Amino acid sequence: MISIKNIVIFKVTSEFFEENGYIVHLDGHEKAVVFDPGSEVDQFLKYLSKKNLIIEAICLTHAHPDHIAGVAGVKEAFPEAKIAIGINEAEALTNPQLNLSTLLGFEMISPKADTTLEDGQNIDFAGINFNIREIPGHSPGHIAYIAKDSRFHIFSGDILFEGSIGRCDFPGGDFKTLISGIKQKLLCLPPDSKVYPGHGSTTTIGEEAKSNPFLN
């Protein structure tokens, strides 16, 4: 993975399940990436306008409704932005039964993916190189995106939280698969690697390896 400088990360927490989305860009660059845009589309657009940023990609960790609620709105504002998601999760974007919105009592779909991503792949968006690691267990094709400047930055969606992990009791979930994936593909990163989860506070790999009760 190529080291880069000055990654800027802005968090937007939506009321819908208190889901965290992120705007990620290089300091001084005009292009940006949006991760998992939730229902507060206006907050994303306000920051983007203030910073004069153009969205190159809408990167999704998985297709559960709280993480895709704002995709259509962001795509409408930036129609050239590419929607990217894991290859084993892409079908759920346009299928309310697979993305579990039907189970929750409503139907939500997203525009379909422009780019599908595979485990181990490296891809560049907005001048940033992201390494893709597929870690199912919360959803069948969940992926984490990892970038690096002076440290690693992990956009983990609902895989790993501060002191917790993603739910495994939804259809397509599996506890053992999730734990195995976290240990094999995330805990191998340096302890100071920062984790930006889909809910809750930012944490580090070192802190979770030491104190997360699900990993010890």
FENFEN-V942440 format. One line per field, one symbol per residue. phi: phi as a letter, one per 40 degrees, with the letter a starting at -180 (. if undefined). burial: + if it has 9 or more other C-alpha atoms within 8 Angstrom, else -. Layout:
phi->???
burial->???
This chain:
phi->.ccbbfcbbbcbbcccgfccbbbbacdgbccabbbfccccddcccccccdcfbbccabcbcabcdccbdbcccccccbcccccbacccbcccdbbccccgcccchabbbbdcccbbbbdgcbabbfgbcbcbbcbchcbcbcbbbbbabcacbbccfbcbbcgabccbccdgcaccccccccccbbcccddcccbbccagccabccccccbcccbb
burial->---+--+----+++---+++++++++----+++++++++++--++--+----++++++++++++++++++++-++--+--+++++++-++-++++++-++++-----+++--+--+++--++--++-++++++++++++++++++++++--+++++++++++++++-+---++++-+++-+++-+++-++++++++++++-++++++++-++--+-
